């Protein structure tokens, strides 16, 4: 069964006019950047709708995984021209508020209860590359391209730096951020930005097959695992173990764990 939900701000708009499309098929929530004529460039409407749709998916108990994709040829080219013009003319306070909207999006991706997967065809550049990197998993088509070209226009890839530094080594991060060059999907996987690469002609089918693995998993177990993984980042070894022990206890008390363990024991005859 497919369930759909449109942007509340754009309920009266046709599908082609909505900046972000949203649907749920079984246990998979699909979020699609819907500005193909602008290479799915980010603006206020897109970022706001993305956050709304991520929250919708996180609150849906039937959803086990979220897939973010881009309509058309590219995943996301970063900020659009109007957003760049706004930045160049805005006050300090206005720029600070604008920056925080993107910050909130990157944080939200880590806070939602289920895995968020970026499926990248075409280019993922600047904030678009940051969006992909912020996701828990990145799947790329063979012809996909990645890059942080911000320095070429005198801009600092500031918030995406916090994400990139957690994905790749320090020297790779420095190279990507300061040269501003595009890299291939294969190079991105070598660096640690991409999990899997699929052939262009079979990309959608391969993504569906990959995503299917998440659909039968325990939502509570995956959610706790995701939270713990990001929570221990920056903790000392002792503190990470202590936090892990706490989550271990919480997991044991969940209904899902108790039911699945009982089912497993009955199956094995223990």
C-alpha positions as CSV (number, residue, x, y, z in Angstrom):
1,X,0.0,0.0,0.0
2,X,1.3,3.5,-0.8
3,X,0.4,6.4,1.5
4,X,1.1,10.0,0.4
5,X,1.5,13.2,2.3
6,X,2.1,16.6,0.7
7,X,3.8,19.6,2.1
8,X,1.3,21.4,4.3
9,X,2.4,24.7,2.9
10,X,1.8,23.4,-0.7
11,X,-1.4,21.3,-0.3
12,X,-3.1,23.3,-3.0
13,X,-0.2,22.9,-5.4
14,X,0.1,20.3,-8.1
15,X,2.8,17.6,-7.7
16,X,5.1,19.4,-10.1
17,X,5.0,22.5,-8.0
18,X,5.8,20.9,-4.7
19,X,9.5,21.4,-3.7
20,X,9.6,18.0,-2.0
21,X,7.5,14.9,-2.7
22,X,6.6,12.3,0.0
23,X,5.2,8.8,-0.1
24,X,5.3,5.6,1.9
25,X,5.4,2.2,0.3
26,X,5.1,-0.5,2.8
27,X,7.9,0.2,5.4
28,X,9.8,2.6,3.1
29,X,9.3,6.4,3.2
30,X,10.4,8.1,0.0
31,X,11.4,11.8,0.1
32,X,12.1,13.3,-3.3
33,X,13.7,16.7,-4.0
34,X,11.4,18.0,-6.7
35,X,13.2,20.8,-8.5
36,X,14.7,19.0,-11.4
37,X,14.8,22.2,-13.5
38,X,17.1,23.7,-10.8
39,X,19.1,20.5,-10.3
40,X,17.2,20.2,-7.0
41,X,19.0,23.2,-5.5
42,X,18.3,24.0,-1.9
43,X,16.2,27.0,-0.9
44,X,14.1,27.8,2.2
45,X,11.1,25.9,0.9
46,X,13.0,22.8,0.1
47,X,14.8,22.7,3.5
48,X,11.6,23.4,5.4
49,X,9.7,20.7,3.5
50,X,12.6,18.2,4.0
51,X,12.4,18.7,7.8
52,X,8.6,18.3,7.8
53,X,8.8,15.1,5.8
54,X,11.6,13.6,7.9
55,X,9.5,14.3,11.0
56,X,6.5,12.7,9.4
57,X,8.5,9.5,8.6
58,X,10.0,9.3,12.0
59,X,6.6,9.5,13.7
60,X,5.2,6.7,11.4
61,X,5.5,3.4,13.3
62,X,5.2,1.5,10.1
63,X,8.3,3.1,8.5
64,X,11.6,1.2,8.8
65,X,13.8,3.3,6.5
66,X,13.8,6.7,4.7
67,X,15.1,7.1,1.2
68,X,16.0,10.6,-0.1
69,X,16.4,11.0,-3.8
70,X,16.5,13.8,-6.4
71,X,14.0,14.1,-9.3
72,X,15.6,14.3,-12.7
73,X,19.3,14.0,-13.5
74,X,20.9,15.3,-10.3
75,X,20.6,14.6,-6.6
76,X,21.2,18.2,-5.4
77,X,23.5,21.0,-6.6
78,X,23.6,22.9,-3.3
79,X,22.1,26.3,-2.7
80,X,20.2,27.9,-5.7
81,X,21.1,31.3,-7.1
82,X,18.4,33.2,-5.2
83,X,19.6,31.7,-2.0
84,X,23.2,32.8,-2.7
85,X,21.9,36.3,-3.6
86,X,20.0,36.4,-0.3
87,X,23.2,35.4,1.6
88,X,25.2,38.1,-0.1
89,X,22.7,40.8,0.8
90,X,21.6,39.6,4.3
91,X,22.6,41.0,7.7
92,X,24.6,39.1,10.2
93,X,21.4,38.1,12.1
94,X,19.6,37.1,8.9
95,X,22.6,35.0,7.8
96,X,22.9,33.4,11.2
97,X,19.2,32.4,11.1
98,X,19.5,31.1,7.6
99,X,22.5,29.0,8.6
100,X,20.7,27.5,11.5
101,X,17.9,26.2,9.2
102,X,20.5,24.0,7.4
103,X,22.1,23.0,10.8
104,X,18.7,21.9,12.0
105,X,18.2,19.7,8.9
106,X,21.6,18.0,9.4
107,X,20.8,17.4,13.1
108,X,17.4,16.1,12.3
109,X,18.7,13.4,10.0
110,X,20.6,11.9,12.9
111,X,17.7,12.3,15.3
112,X,15.0,10.5,13.3
113,X,14.3,7.0,14.6
114,X,15.1,5.1,11.4
115,X,18.0,4.9,8.9
116,X,18.1,7.7,6.3
117,X,19.6,6.6,2.9
118,X,20.7,9.1,0.3
119,X,20.4,7.6,-3.3
120,X,22.6,9.7,-5.5
121,X,22.4,9.9,-9.3
122,X,24.1,12.7,-11.1
123,X,25.7,15.4,-9.0
124,X,25.7,16.0,-5.3
125,X,27.5,19.3,-4.8
126,X,28.1,21.8,-1.9
127,X,25.1,21.7,0.4
128,X,23.7,18.8,-1.7
129,X,26.9,16.8,-1.0
130,X,26.5,17.8,2.6
131,X,22.9,16.5,2.6
132,X,24.0,13.2,1.2
133,X,26.9,12.9,3.6
134,X,24.6,13.7,6.5
135,X,22.5,10.6,5.8
136,X,23.3,7.4,7.5
137,X,24.0,5.6,4.3
138,X,24.9,6.8,0.8
139,X,24.1,4.7,-2.3
140,X,25.5,6.1,-5.6
141,X,25.1,5.4,-9.3
142,X,28.4,4.7,-11.2
143,X,28.2,8.1,-13.0
144,X,27.5,10.1,-9.8
145,X,29.7,13.0,-8.9
146,X,30.4,14.5,-5.5
147,X,32.1,17.7,-4.4
148,X,32.4,20.7,-2.0
149,X,33.1,23.6,-4.4
150,X,32.2,26.4,-1.9
151,X,35.8,27.8,-1.7
152,X,35.6,28.6,-5.4
153,X,33.1,31.4,-4.7
154,X,34.8,32.5,-1.5
155,X,32.4,30.6,0.8
156,X,33.4,28.2,3.6
157,X,31.8,24.7,3.7
158,X,31.4,25.2,7.4
159,X,28.6,23.0,8.6
160,X,29.2,20.2,6.1
161,X,32.7,20.1,7.5
162,X,31.5,18.6,10.8
163,X,29.8,15.8,8.8
164,X,32.6,15.2,6.4
165,X,35.2,15.0,9.1
166,X,33.3,12.1,10.6
167,X,33.1,10.3,7.3
168,X,36.6,10.5,6.0
169,X,40.2,11.0,7.3
170,X,41.5,14.4,8.2
171,X,43.7,14.7,5.1
172,X,41.0,13.6,2.8
173,X,38.6,16.1,4.3
174,X,41.2,18.9,3.9
175,X,41.7,17.9,0.2
176,X,38.0,17.8,-0.6
177,X,37.2,21.0,1.2
178,X,40.1,23.2,0.0
179,X,40.4,22.1,-3.6
180,X,36.7,22.2,-4.3
181,X,37.0,19.5,-7.0
182,X,34.4,17.1,-8.0
183,X,35.2,13.4,-7.5
184,X,33.7,10.2,-9.0
185,X,31.5,7.8,-7.1
186,X,34.3,5.3,-7.0
187,X,36.7,7.9,-5.5
188,X,34.0,8.9,-3.0
189,X,33.6,5.3,-1.9
190,X,37.4,5.0,-1.6
191,X,37.4,8.1,0.6
192,X,34.5,6.8,2.8
193,X,31.7,9.0,1.6
194,X,29.8,6.3,-0.2
195,X,28.6,2.8,1.0
196,X,27.7,1.1,-2.3
197,X,27.9,1.9,-6.0
198,X,25.3,0.4,-8.4
199,X,25.2,0.4,-12.2
200,X,23.3,3.3,-13.8
201,X,21.0,1.1,-15.7
202,X,20.0,-1.0,-12.7
203,X,20.3,1.7,-10.0
204,X,16.6,1.9,-9.0
205,X,16.2,-1.9,-8.8
206,X,19.5,-2.3,-6.9
207,X,18.5,0.4,-4.4
208,X,15.1,-1.2,-3.8
209,X,16.9,-4.5,-3.2
210,X,19.3,-2.9,-0.7
211,X,16.6,-1.0,1.1
212,X,14.5,-4.2,1.4
213,X,16.9,-5.6,4.0
214,X,15.8,-2.9,6.5
215,X,12.1,-3.6,6.2
216,X,11.9,-6.7,8.4
217,X,14.2,-5.4,11.1
218,X,13.2,-4.4,14.6
219,X,12.4,-0.7,14.5
220,X,13.2,-0.2,18.2
221,X,16.6,-2.1,17.9
222,X,17.7,-0.1,14.8
223,X,16.6,3.2,16.4
224,X,18.5,2.5,19.6
225,X,21.5,1.4,17.6
226,X,21.5,4.5,15.5
227,X,21.1,6.8,18.6
228,X,23.9,5.0,20.4
229,X,26.3,5.1,17.5
230,X,26.1,8.9,17.2
231,X,25.8,9.4,20.9
232,X,29.2,7.8,21.7
233,X,31.0,10.0,19.1
234,X,33.4,12.1,21.1
235,X,32.9,10.1,24.4
236,X,35.8,8.5,26.1
237,X,36.1,4.7,25.8
238,X,34.9,4.2,29.4
239,X,31.9,6.6,28.9
240,X,31.0,4.9,25.6
241,X,31.0,1.5,27.3
242,X,28.8,2.9,30.2
243,X,26.4,4.4,27.7
244,X,26.3,1.1,25.8
245,X,25.5,-0.8,28.9
246,X,22.5,1.5,29.6
247,X,21.2,1.1,26.1
248,X,21.7,-2.7,26.4
249,X,19.3,-2.7,29.4
250,X,16.8,-0.5,27.6
251,X,16.8,-2.8,24.6
252,X,16.2,-5.9,26.7
253,X,13.1,-4.3,28.1
254,X,11.5,-3.4,24.8
255,X,8.5,-5.4,23.7
256,X,10.0,-6.0,20.3
257,X,13.2,-7.5,21.8
258,X,11.3,-9.8,24.2
259,X,8.9,-11.0,21.5
260,X,11.7,-11.7,19.0
261,X,13.9,-13.4,21.5
262,X,11.0,-15.6,22.6
263,X,10.3,-16.5,18.9
264,X,13.9,-17.3,18.3
265,X,14.1,-19.6,21.4
266,X,10.9,-21.4,20.4
267,X,12.3,-21.8,16.9
268,X,15.6,-23.3,18.1
269,X,13.8,-25.5,20.7
270,X,15.7,-23.9,23.6
